Amino acid sequence: MSTSQNSGPTLSAELFVIPLEESKFIVYAPLRRVAFVANARIVNFLADIKSGQCYNQRTETDDGLVDFLRRLEIIDAGEEILPITTFKGIPSQTSLTLFLTTACNLRCTYCYAASGDTSTKIMGLETAKRGIDFVARNAAQRNAPGFEVNFHGGGEPTVNWRTLTDVMEYAQKTATQFNLNLEASLATNGMLSGEQIAWIVANLQGASVSFDGLPAVHDKHRRMLGGKGSSERVMNTIRHFDTAGFPYGIRMTVTADQIPLIADSVEFICASFNMQHIQVEPAYKLGRGSNAPATETQAFVAGFREARSRAQYYGKDVFFSGARVGILTNHFCGISQDTFALSPDGNVSSCFEVFSEESRWADIFFYGKPDELSGGYRFDLKKLTHLRQQAVQNREYCQGCFAKWTCAGDCYHKSLTVNGSLEFSGSDRCKIIREITKDEILAKIADSGGLFWQEQSDNDQKTISVEKEVLL
C-alpha cells in the first residue's frame, strides 16, 4: 500500500518495542524478520505514525528514517502474512512416536515421569506394528517421500530392547514394501552397552542423549538404581557416537543448585564431544521434581547467556526450547499439530510428557485408541479440536508478546501445570523466553553489522543502507 506525503506514512508491520538500558529500545517486526536498535525519539516517531498523525514538516533526518522504514517494509508495504497453519478433519500422520516403556534403569532426582515410582508398562510388538502400518499407509496415500519412527517415553526406550529392534526390522520391511524412506531416531539416557551402541549407529538416523555436563553435576542427579552416578556410562556412549560419526544432540537439564555451573558444564561438553547441538532446559516442577526449588529464574538466564557465549568459541549451538528467532510459527510443538504418539497400551497421545493413561492430564491429551474393526485408530474429534486450538493465535495472554510468533505459546502441558485448566496467564518460563529471545534478536543485529537486521530470502536480495545518525 502506497501513501502520499500529505497523508503521512502508514504502519504495515506488527511492531514490538523492547526496552534496553540507557533509553535504548529494540524495534522488532517479527513477520518482516527485521529489527534495529533505536532511541526514544524514533519510538515516539513510530507511535505518531501508528496514531495517524501527518508529517508536513519533517526534518531531513525524519525523511531518512521514513525511507529506511519503508525499505524494511515497516511502513507503506503490503499486508503481512501470518505464519498460521491449522489442522482439520481425520488425522493422517506420517510420523509415529512410540513410548516403549515406563521402566527405566536410572532414578533421576528431577524425572518428570517419576520413572520407577509408577507402575511399569511395556509395549508389545503388535501395538507398534499397528502404528507403523498406519503412518506408512498414510505416507503412501499422500505420496509423501517416507515416514518417521521415533522412540521416546516416560522411561528409557532401550530397556524394552527386544521390541525396539523388532520394531525397526518391521519398519524397514514396511518402508521397502511401500517404496518409502524411513527416518528413525531415539531419545535416550545413554546407558547403553557396546552392542546397543553399534546397533543404534547402524540402524537409526539420530539420537538425543540426556547428559548434564560436568560429571559431578550429572552424577548428583542422574543416578543408577543402586545410587551410583551414571556419567561414565553415558560419556562412553557419546564417545562411541563421535567415533562412528553418528549424529546426536545433547539434552542438558539444570536444577536450581547447579545453575552456577551451567556455563562450566556446557564448556565441558563442547570441549569433550562433537554433538550437533546442546539443548539446555531448567528442570520442570513435575514428577520427582515437583517439590524442588524453582529453576525458572533470572539466574538461569544469566547462566544460559554465559554458557552460550562459551559454546560459540567451540562453534557449537546452545538453545532453549522456547527461544527460536529463526522460526515463525503458531505452533510450539506437535500438540496443536496432531502429534501421533502411542502409549505402551496402544492409545494415542499428542504430548511426549503425557505418556500414560494414568497421567494427570491424560483426559486432555489422549485423543485416540485402536480400532479393532479397521485395524487402524478411532479418534475423538472433540478432544482433537481442543488440542488443535492451542496454537498461539488463540491464546489471549500471548497477543502482546514480542516472542509470540517464535515461542508460539510455549508448552501447553506446562501451562496446565502452572495455571490448571484456567486460561493461560503467564509463567516464569515466559520471562526466560523473552530474555533469551531478546538476546537472539540483538545477536542478529550484531551479526548484520550492528545497525539493523533484515532476514532476506535468496530471491529477495535488497541492498539497504542507513546512516547511523538516522537511528541513533
C-alpha positions as CSV (number, residue, x, y, z in Angstrom):
1,M,0.0,0.0,0.0
2,S,1.4,3.4,-1.0
3,T,0.7,6.7,0.8
4,S,1.1,10.3,-0.2
5,Q,3.3,12.5,1.8
6,N,0.4,14.7,2.7
7,S,-1.5,11.8,4.4
8,G,1.7,10.6,6.0
9,P,3.2,7.1,6.1
10,T,1.2,4.1,7.4
11,L,2.4,1.2,9.5
12,S,2.4,-2.1,7.6
13,A,4.0,-4.3,10.1
14,E,3.2,-5.7,13.5
15,L,5.8,-3.9,15.7
16,F,7.1,-4.5,19.2
17,V,9.3,-2.1,21.2
18,I,11.6,-3.9,23.6
19,P,13.3,-1.8,26.3
20,L,17.0,-1.9,26.7
21,E,19.2,0.0,29.1
22,E,20.1,3.8,28.7
23,S,16.9,4.9,26.9
24,K,17.6,2.4,24.0
25,F,15.0,0.1,22.5
26,I,14.8,-2.8,20.1
27,V,12.2,-2.1,17.4
28,Y,11.2,-5.6,16.2
29,A,8.9,-6.6,13.3
30,P,8.9,-10.4,13.6
31,L,6.8,-11.1,10.5
32,R,9.1,-8.9,8.4
33,R,12.1,-10.6,10.1
34,V,13.6,-7.2,10.8
35,A,14.9,-5.4,13.9
36,F,17.0,-2.4,14.9
37,V,18.1,-0.6,18.0
38,A,16.5,2.9,18.3
39,N,16.3,5.8,20.7
40,A,13.2,7.2,22.4
41,R,12.7,9.8,19.6
42,I,12.4,7.1,17.0
43,V,10.0,5.1,19.2
44,N,7.8,8.2,19.6
45,F,8.1,8.8,15.8
46,L,6.7,5.3,15.2
47,A,3.9,5.9,17.8
48,D,2.9,9.0,15.9
49,I,2.8,7.1,12.6
50,K,0.6,4.5,14.3
51,S,-1.8,7.2,15.6
52,G,-2.1,8.6,12.0
53,Q,-0.5,12.0,12.6
54,C,0.7,13.8,9.5
55,Y,4.2,14.9,8.8
56,N,4.2,18.0,6.6
57,Q,7.2,19.5,8.5
58,R,9.5,16.5,8.8
59,T,13.2,17.1,9.2
60,E,15.8,15.7,6.8
61,T,16.6,13.1,9.5
62,D,12.9,12.2,9.6
63,D,12.9,11.8,5.8
64,G,15.8,9.4,6.0
65,L,14.1,7.4,8.7
66,V,10.9,7.2,6.7
67,D,12.9,5.9,3.7
68,F,14.6,3.4,5.9
69,L,11.4,2.1,7.4
70,R,9.8,1.9,4.0
71,R,12.7,-0.2,2.7
72,L,12.3,-2.5,5.7
73,E,8.5,-2.8,4.8
74,I,7.6,-1.5,8.3
75,I,5.6,1.3,6.6
76,D,3.8,1.6,3.3
77,A,4.2,-2.0,2.3
78,G,1.9,-4.9,1.6
79,E,-0.1,-6.9,4.2
80,E,1.9,-9.2,6.4
81,I,1.4,-13.0,6.0
82,L,0.6,-14.6,9.4
83,P,2.5,-17.8,10.0
84,I,-0.6,-19.7,10.8
85,T,-1.3,-23.3,9.8
86,T,-4.4,-25.2,11.0
87,F,-5.3,-28.9,11.1
88,K,-8.8,-30.3,10.4
89,G,-10.6,-33.5,9.9
90,I,-9.4,-37.0,10.5
91,P,-5.7,-37.1,11.1
92,S,-3.4,-38.9,8.7
93,Q,0.0,-38.6,10.3
94,T,3.2,-39.9,8.7
95,S,5.3,-39.6,11.9
96,L,5.0,-42.0,14.8
97,T,6.4,-41.8,18.3
98,L,6.5,-44.9,20.5
99,F,6.5,-44.8,24.3
100,L,8.1,-48.3,24.5
101,T,8.1,-48.5,28.3
102,T,7.6,-46.7,31.6
103,A,10.6,-48.6,33.1
104,C,14.0,-47.0,33.5
105,N,17.5,-48.0,34.6
106,L,18.1,-44.6,36.2
107,R,16.4,-42.8,39.1
108,C,17.0,-39.2,38.3
109,T,16.0,-36.8,41.1
110,Y,14.1,-34.5,38.7
111,C,12.5,-37.1,36.4
112,Y,9.2,-35.5,35.1
113,A,7.9,-39.1,34.6
114,A,8.9,-40.3,38.1
115,S,10.1,-43.5,36.3
116,G,10.4,-46.3,38.8
117,D,7.9,-44.9,41.1
118,T,4.9,-45.7,38.9
119,S,3.5,-48.9,37.5
120,T,5.7,-50.5,34.8
121,K,4.2,-50.9,31.4
122,I,5.9,-52.5,28.3
123,M,4.8,-52.0,24.7
124,G,4.3,-55.2,22.7
125,L,5.4,-55.6,19.1
126,E,1.9,-55.9,17.8
127,T,1.0,-52.5,19.3
128,A,3.9,-50.9,17.5
129,K,3.2,-52.7,14.2
130,R,-0.3,-51.2,14.1
131,G,1.2,-47.7,14.5
132,I,3.8,-48.3,11.7
133,D,1.1,-49.7,9.4
134,F,-1.0,-46.6,10.0
135,V,1.7,-44.0,9.2
136,A,3.1,-46.0,6.3
137,R,-0.3,-46.2,4.6
138,N,-0.8,-42.5,5.2
139,A,2.5,-41.7,3.6
140,A,1.7,-43.9,0.6
141,Q,-1.7,-42.4,0.2
142,R,-0.4,-38.8,0.5
143,N,2.5,-39.5,-1.9
144,A,4.9,-38.5,0.9
145,P,8.5,-39.5,0.4
146,G,8.6,-41.5,3.6
147,F,7.6,-41.9,7.3
148,E,9.2,-41.4,10.7
149,V,9.5,-43.6,13.7
150,N,10.7,-42.1,17.0
151,F,11.4,-43.8,20.3
152,H,10.6,-41.8,23.4
153,G,8.9,-42.4,26.6
154,G,8.1,-42.0,30.2
155,G,11.0,-44.4,30.7
156,E,14.2,-45.4,28.9
157,P,13.2,-46.9,25.4
158,T,16.2,-49.2,25.3
159,V,15.0,-51.0,28.4
160,N,12.5,-52.6,26.1
161,W,15.3,-53.5,23.7
162,R,13.9,-56.6,22.0
163,T,10.8,-54.7,21.0
164,L,12.8,-51.7,19.8
165,T,14.9,-53.8,17.5
166,D,12.0,-55.9,16.3
167,V,10.0,-52.6,15.6
168,M,12.8,-51.3,13.5
169,E,13.1,-54.5,11.5
170,Y,9.3,-54.3,10.8
171,A,9.5,-50.6,9.9
172,Q,12.3,-51.2,7.5
173,K,10.4,-54.0,5.8
174,T,7.3,-51.9,5.6
175,A,9.2,-48.9,4.1
176,T,10.6,-51.3,1.4
177,Q,7.1,-52.7,0.8
178,F,5.6,-49.2,0.2
179,N,8.8,-47.9,-1.6
180,L,9.2,-45.2,1.1
181,N,12.1,-43.7,3.0
182,L,12.3,-44.4,6.7
183,E,13.8,-41.9,9.3
184,A,14.2,-43.2,12.9
185,S,15.5,-41.5,16.0
186,L,15.9,-42.2,19.7
187,A,15.7,-40.2,23.0
188,T,17.9,-42.0,25.5
189,N,19.7,-41.6,28.8
190,G,22.8,-43.0,27.2
191,M,23.1,-46.1,29.5
192,L,23.9,-48.4,26.6
193,S,26.0,-51.5,26.0
194,G,28.5,-51.7,23.2
195,E,26.2,-54.0,21.3
196,Q,23.3,-51.5,21.6
197,I,25.5,-48.6,20.5
198,A,26.6,-50.5,17.4
199,W,23.0,-51.3,16.5
200,I,21.9,-47.7,17.0
201,V,24.7,-46.4,14.8
202,A,23.8,-48.9,12.1
203,N,20.0,-48.5,12.2
204,L,19.0,-45.1,13.3
205,Q,19.5,-41.6,11.9
206,G,19.9,-39.7,15.1
207,A,19.6,-39.6,18.9
208,S,19.1,-37.1,21.7
209,V,21.2,-38.1,24.7
210,S,20.4,-36.8,28.2
211,F,23.7,-35.6,29.8
212,D,24.1,-32.8,32.3
213,G,27.6,-31.7,31.7
214,L,30.4,-31.9,34.4
215,P,30.5,-35.5,35.7
216,A,30.0,-34.3,39.3
217,V,26.9,-32.4,38.2
218,H,25.5,-35.3,36.2
219,D,26.1,-37.8,38.9
220,K,24.4,-35.8,41.6
221,H,21.1,-36.1,39.9
222,R,21.2,-38.9,37.3
223,R,21.9,-42.0,39.4
224,M,21.6,-45.7,38.7
225,L,19.3,-47.9,40.8
226,G,22.0,-48.5,43.4
227,G,22.7,-44.8,43.8
228,K,25.9,-44.7,41.7
229,G,26.4,-41.9,39.2
230,S,25.9,-42.7,35.5
231,S,28.3,-40.2,33.9
232,E,31.0,-42.7,32.9
233,R,28.5,-44.9,31.1
234,V,26.9,-42.0,29.3
235,M,30.2,-40.5,28.2
236,N,31.3,-43.9,26.9
237,T,28.2,-43.9,24.7
238,I,28.8,-40.4,23.5
239,R,32.5,-41.1,22.6
240,H,31.4,-44.1,20.6
241,F,28.9,-42.0,18.7
242,D,31.6,-39.5,18.0
243,T,34.0,-42.2,16.7
244,A,31.3,-43.5,14.4
245,G,30.3,-40.0,13.2
246,F,26.8,-40.6,14.4
247,P,24.6,-37.5,14.5
248,Y,23.2,-36.7,18.0
249,G,22.3,-33.8,20.2
250,I,22.6,-33.4,24.0
251,R,19.7,-32.6,26.3
252,M,21.0,-30.9,29.5
253,T,18.7,-30.4,32.4
254,V,19.6,-27.8,35.0
255,T,18.5,-28.0,38.7
256,A,18.5,-24.9,41.0
257,D,21.6,-26.0,42.8
258,Q,23.5,-26.4,39.5
259,I,22.7,-23.0,38.0
260,P,26.1,-21.6,38.9
261,L,27.7,-24.4,36.9
262,I,25.7,-24.2,33.6
263,A,28.5,-22.5,31.7
264,D,31.2,-24.8,33.0
265,S,29.0,-27.9,32.1
266,V,28.4,-26.6,28.6
267,E,32.0,-25.8,28.1
268,F,33.0,-29.3,29.3
269,I,30.5,-30.8,26.8
270,C,31.8,-28.6,23.9
271,A,35.5,-29.4,24.7
272,S,34.9,-33.1,25.1
273,F,32.4,-34.2,22.4
274,N,31.2,-33.5,18.9
275,M,27.4,-33.2,19.3
276,Q,25.3,-31.2,16.8
277,H,23.8,-29.0,19.5
278,I,23.1,-28.7,23.2
279,Q,19.6,-28.1,24.5
280,V,19.6,-26.5,27.9
281,E,16.4,-26.6,29.9
282,P,15.5,-25.8,33.6
283,A,14.3,-28.8,35.5
284,Y,10.5,-29.0,35.4
285,K,8.4,-29.0,38.5
286,L,6.8,-32.3,37.5
287,G,7.2,-35.9,38.8
288,R,10.1,-36.3,41.2
289,G,11.0,-32.6,40.7
290,S,7.6,-31.3,41.8
291,N,8.8,-30.0,45.1
292,A,12.3,-29.0,44.1
293,P,13.4,-25.3,44.2
294,A,12.4,-23.3,41.2
295,T,14.9,-23.2,38.3
296,E,13.0,-20.8,36.0
297,T,14.8,-17.8,37.3
298,Q,16.8,-14.8,36.2
299,A,19.9,-16.7,37.5
300,F,19.1,-19.4,34.9
301,V,19.0,-16.7,32.2
302,A,22.4,-15.4,33.3
303,G,23.9,-18.8,33.4
304,F,22.5,-19.7,29.9
305,R,23.9,-16.5,28.5
306,E,27.4,-17.3,29.7
307,A,27.0,-20.9,28.5
308,R,26.0,-19.8,25.0
309,S,28.9,-17.4,24.9
310,R,31.4,-20.1,25.8
311,A,29.9,-22.5,23.3
312,Q,30.4,-20.0,20.5
313,Y,34.1,-20.3,21.0
314,Y,33.8,-24.0,20.0
315,G,31.4,-23.3,17.2
316,K,28.6,-25.1,18.9
317,D,24.9,-24.1,19.2
318,V,23.2,-23.9,22.6
319,F,19.5,-23.4,22.6
320,F,16.4,-23.2,24.9
321,S,13.2,-24.7,23.6
322,G,11.1,-21.5,23.9
323,A,13.5,-19.1,22.2
324,R,13.9,-19.6,18.4
325,V,14.1,-16.4,16.4
326,G,14.9,-18.4,13.2
327,I,11.4,-19.8,13.2
328,L,8.0,-18.2,12.6
329,T,5.1,-20.4,13.6
330,N,1.8,-20.6,15.5
331,H,2.7,-24.0,17.0
332,F,5.2,-24.6,19.9
333,C,5.1,-28.3,19.4
334,G,3.0,-31.1,18.0
335,I,0.2,-30.8,20.5
336,S,-1.6,-28.5,18.1
337,Q,-0.3,-30.3,15.0
338,D,-1.7,-33.8,15.5
339,T,1.3,-35.5,17.2
340,F,0.8,-39.2,16.9
341,A,2.4,-40.9,19.9
342,L,1.4,-44.4,21.2
343,S,1.4,-45.4,24.9
344,P,2.5,-48.9,25.8
345,D,-1.2,-49.8,25.8
346,G,-1.5,-48.5,22.2
347,N,-3.6,-45.4,22.8
348,V,-2.8,-42.1,21.1
349,S,-1.4,-39.1,22.9
350,S,-0.5,-35.7,21.5
351,C,2.2,-34.9,24.2
352,F,5.5,-36.6,24.9
353,E,5.1,-35.7,28.6
354,V,1.7,-37.4,28.8
355,F,2.8,-40.9,28.0
356,S,0.4,-42.8,30.3
357,E,-3.3,-43.0,30.7
358,E,-2.7,-42.5,34.4
359,S,-1.1,-39.1,33.9
360,R,-2.9,-36.1,35.5
361,W,-3.9,-34.6,32.2
362,A,-4.4,-37.8,30.2
363,D,-8.1,-36.9,29.5
364,I,-7.0,-33.8,27.6
365,F,-4.0,-35.2,25.7
366,F,-5.2,-38.8,24.8
367,Y,-7.4,-38.5,21.8
368,G,-7.4,-41.9,20.0
369,K,-7.4,-45.6,20.6
370,P,-7.1,-48.7,18.4
371,D,-10.0,-49.6,16.2
372,E,-10.2,-53.4,16.0
373,L,-12.6,-53.4,13.1
374,S,-10.4,-51.3,10.7
375,G,-7.0,-52.2,12.1
376,G,-6.4,-48.5,12.5
377,Y,-7.5,-46.0,15.1
378,R,-10.6,-44.2,16.3
379,F,-10.1,-40.5,17.1
380,D,-12.1,-38.3,19.5
381,L,-12.5,-35.3,17.2
382,K,-13.8,-33.1,20.1
383,K,-10.6,-33.6,22.1
384,L,-8.5,-33.3,18.9
385,T,-10.2,-30.0,18.1
386,H,-9.4,-28.6,21.5
387,L,-5.8,-29.6,21.1
388,R,-5.6,-28.0,17.7
389,Q,-6.9,-24.8,19.2
390,Q,-3.9,-24.5,21.5
391,A,-2.0,-22.5,18.8
392,V,-0.7,-19.1,19.8
393,Q,-3.2,-17.0,17.8
394,N,-5.9,-18.4,20.2
395,R,-4.0,-17.6,23.4
396,E,-5.1,-14.1,24.6
397,Y,-2.2,-13.7,27.1
398,C,0.3,-14.0,24.3
399,Q,-1.0,-11.5,21.9
400,G,1.1,-8.5,23.1
401,C,4.3,-10.5,23.5
402,F,7.1,-9.9,21.0
403,A,8.1,-13.6,21.2
404,K,4.6,-15.0,20.2
405,W,5.5,-16.0,16.7
406,T,8.7,-17.7,17.7
407,C,7.8,-19.2,21.1
408,A,4.3,-19.8,19.8
409,G,2.7,-20.0,23.2
410,D,5.2,-22.4,24.8
411,C,4.3,-25.8,26.2
412,Y,0.6,-26.4,26.8
413,H,1.3,-29.2,29.3
414,K,3.4,-26.9,31.4
415,S,0.7,-24.2,31.1
416,L,-1.8,-26.6,32.6
417,T,0.7,-27.5,35.4
418,V,1.1,-23.8,36.2
419,N,-2.4,-22.5,35.6
420,G,-4.6,-25.5,35.9
421,S,-7.5,-25.7,33.4
422,L,-7.9,-21.9,33.6
423,E,-6.9,-19.6,30.7
424,F,-3.1,-19.2,30.4
425,S,-1.9,-16.2,32.4
426,G,1.9,-16.5,32.0
427,S,4.6,-18.3,33.9
428,D,8.2,-17.9,34.9
429,R,9.2,-19.7,31.7
430,C,7.7,-16.7,29.8
431,K,10.3,-14.4,31.5
432,I,13.1,-16.8,30.3
433,I,11.7,-16.9,26.8
434,R,11.5,-13.2,26.5
435,E,15.1,-12.6,27.8
436,I,16.7,-15.2,25.6
437,T,14.7,-14.2,22.5
438,K,15.8,-10.6,23.1
439,D,19.4,-11.9,23.1
440,E,18.8,-13.7,19.8
441,I,17.4,-10.5,18.2
442,L,20.4,-8.5,19.4
443,A,22.7,-11.2,18.0
444,K,21.0,-11.0,14.6
445,I,21.5,-7.2,14.6
446,A,25.2,-7.5,15.6
447,D,25.9,-10.2,13.0
448,S,24.3,-8.0,10.4
449,G,26.7,-5.1,11.0
450,G,25.3,-3.6,14.3
451,L,22.7,-1.2,13.0
452,F,19.8,-3.4,11.8
453,W,18.9,-6.9,10.9
454,Q,16.8,-7.9,7.9
455,E,16.4,-11.6,7.0
456,Q,16.3,-11.9,3.2
457,S,15.4,-14.9,1.1
458,D,17.6,-15.9,-1.8
459,N,15.0,-14.3,-4.2
460,D,14.9,-11.0,-2.3
461,Q,18.4,-9.7,-2.0
462,K,17.8,-6.0,-1.5
463,T,20.6,-3.7,-0.6
464,I,19.6,-1.4,2.3
465,S,21.8,1.2,3.8
466,V,21.2,3.7,6.6
467,E,23.3,6.4,8.1
468,K,24.0,5.8,11.8
469,E,22.7,9.2,12.7
470,V,19.2,8.3,11.4
471,L,18.8,5.5,14.1
472,L,20.8,6.9,17.0
